[in-house]
Amino acid sequence: MRLLKAFFADNSGATAIEYGLIAALIGSVLVSALGAFSGSLQGVFTFIGDKLTVN
């Protein structure tokens, strides 16, 4: 019983889990932001590429 109470009172792994969740959240925001802006970014590069001439 004492071992079970000690297991539930131990918070040593909580910080690593929190950092993992924060990293996953940042990653998902980056992926969705890049997906949202990929069309307009491609349009900018196409516009620039069309304006460049080959000599």
N, C-alpha and C positions, 0 to 999 in steps of 0.2 A: 504494500500500500504506500509506503514511504517513497519507493522508487517511482511510482505513478505520479505522486504529488510533485516530486522533483522534476519529472519530465514535463509536466504541464506548466511549471513555474519557470522553466528555462526559456529565456528570450534571446539566446545568443545568435540564432540563425535568422531572426526577424529582420535585421538590417540588410543582410544579403538579399533576402526576398524582396524587400522594398526597393533596393537598387535595381534588381532585375525587372520589377514591374515598371519602374520609371524608365528604364532603357527600352523596354518593349513599347511603352506609350510613345516615347520620342520617335522610335523607329516607325511605328504605324502612322504617326503624323507626317513624317518625312515622305513616306511612300505615297500617302494620299495627296500631299501637296504637290509632289512631283507629277503625279498622275493628272492632277487638275490643271497644271500649268504647262504640260508637255505640248499641247496643241499650239498654244500661243508662242512658246519658245521655238518650236519647229517653224512657225510662220516667220519669226524674226530671222532665223538663219536662212530660210528660203529667200526672203527679201534681199538679204545681204548678198547671198550667192548669185542672185539674178542681176544685181547691180555691178558685180565684179566682171571684168572682161579679161579674156585670155589674149595675150599679145603674141 
